[in-house]
Amino acid sequence: MKKILILYASSTGNTEEIACLMRTYINPKEFEVTRKNIELDNMDLNFLLNYDGILFGTYTYDDGDLPFETAVFCDSLENVDLSGKVIGVFGSGDAAYSQFCEAVDLMKEKFRHMNATVIDHTVKVDLFPNLLEDLTSIKKLTDQFLKTLSNSITTELFKIKK
Ligand SMILES: Cc1cc2nc3c(=O)[nH]c(=O)nc-3n(C[C@H](O)[C@H](O)[C@H](O)COP(=O)(O)O)c2cc1C
């Protein structure tokens, strides 16, 4: 069974709510799913290698920038080989800011540069996910992620191949 990690930074719970919704769209009989917050006290990110796919969520802060915990996570990623991992990116922002959900795009680019297989569609929610278009977008990312993941080789096979 392929393993999925839903990992996110959320200060007031909006991004966490997207993560919770995503989990409901994944059949636990088909995939092993873990959902967790970024933990600033443990930035050894080698545990990411235990997962075949990662759904990564972040809110946006300070005029289109990464929030602190996502920035620390990003720096710690330098030593981790994410090639072959399937990754989807989502987040919450506030449409009142000109650089709406910019952190989602920044993380998408970051994962792309690490040779991960990044799903093109991203989820950008204005604050809390309560509109039909939010749910449609979240379902779309989850479905595309699961489809790509199903067609990828498993982490175990990937280790042997390397
Ligand atoms: C100081 C500050 C700066 C922010 N800057 C942005 C921004 O540049 N772009 C954006 O889309 N949202 C911005 N936001 C809004 C948050 O991203 C938004 O409230 C989001 O829903 C928080 O997600 P969370 O509940 O998962 O923490 C900012 C919020 C604060 C408090």
The ligand as an SDF file (V2000), in Angstrom:
LIG
                    3D

 31 33  0  0  0  0  0  0  0  0999 V2000
    0.8310   39.6640    8.7910 C   0  0  0  0  0  0  0  0  0  0  0  0
    0.0810   38.8600    7.7730 C   0  0  0  0  0  0  0  0  0  0  0  0
    0.5040   38.8590    6.4650 C   0  0  0  0  0  0  0  0  0  0  0  0
   -0.1940   38.1470    5.4810 C   0  0  0  0  0  0  0  0  0  0  0  0
    0.2390   38.2050    4.1810 N   0  0  0  0  0  0  0  0  0  0  0  0
   -0.4810   37.5510    3.2260 C   0  0  0  0  0  0  0  0  0  0  0  0
   -0.0910   37.6250    1.8600 C   0  0  0  0  0  0  0  0  0  0  0  0
    0.8780   38.2590    1.4760 O   0  0  0  0  0  0  0  0  0  0  0  0
   -0.8390   36.9490    0.9380 N   0  0  0  0  0  0  0  0  0  0  0  0
   -1.9410   36.2020    1.2840 C   0  0  0  0  0  0  0  0  0  0  0  0
   -2.5730   35.6130    0.3980 O   0  0  0  0  0  0  0  0  0  0  0  0
   -2.3390   36.1190    2.5940 N   0  0  0  0  0  0  0  0  0  0  0  0
   -1.6340   36.7710    3.5640 C   0  0  0  0  0  0  0  0  0  0  0  0
   -2.0250   36.6890    4.8720 N   0  0  0  0  0  0  0  0  0  0  0  0
   -3.2790   35.9620    5.2060 C   0  0  0  0  0  0  0  0  0  0  0  0
   -3.0820   34.5200    5.6770 C   0  0  0  0  0  0  0  0  0  0  0  0
   -2.3300   33.7630    4.7540 O   0  0  0  0  0  0  0  0  0  0  0  0
   -4.4740   33.9110    5.8280 C   0  0  0  0  0  0  0  0  0  0  0  0
   -5.0920   34.5010    6.9680 O   0  0  0  0  0  0  0  0  0  0  0  0
   -4.5190   32.4240    5.9450 C   0  0  0  0  0  0  0  0  0  0  0  0
   -5.8620   32.0010    5.8770 O   0  0  0  0  0  0  0  0  0  0  0  0
   -3.9130   31.8970    7.2200 C   0  0  0  0  0  0  0  0  0  0  0  0
   -3.9080   30.4920    7.1420 O   0  0  0  0  0  0  0  0  0  0  0  0
   -3.8730   29.5480    8.4240 P   0  0  0  0  0  0  0  0  0  0  0  0
   -5.2040   29.6760    9.1300 O   0  0  0  0  0  0  0  0  0  0  0  0
   -3.6660   28.1600    7.8970 O   0  0  0  0  0  0  0  0  0  0  0  0
   -2.7470   30.0090    9.2780 O   0  0  0  0  0  0  0  0  0  0  0  0
   -1.3420   37.3830    5.8520 C   0  0  0  0  0  0  0  0  0  0  0  0
   -1.7380   37.3580    7.1880 C   0  0  0  0  0  0  0  0  0  0  0  0
   -1.0490   38.0780    8.1400 C   0  0  0  0  0  0  0  0  0  0  0  0
   -1.5150   38.0330    9.5840 C   0  0  0  0  0  0  0  0  0  0  0  0
  1  2  1  0
  2  3  1  0
  2 30  2  0
  3  4  2  0
  4  5  1  0
  4 28  1  0
  5  6  2  0
  6  7  1  0
  6 13  1  0
  7  8  2  0
  7  9  1  0
  9 10  1  0
 10 11  2  0
 10 12  1  0
 12 13  2  0
 13 14  1  0
 14 15  1  0
 14 28  1  0
 15 16  1  0
 16 17  1  0
 16 18  1  0
 18 19  1  0
 18 20  1  0
 20 21  1  0
 20 22  1  0
 22 23  1  0
 23 24  1  0
 24 25  2  0
 24 26  1  0
 24 27  1  0
 28 29  2  0
 29 30  1  0
 30 31  1  0
M  END
$$$$
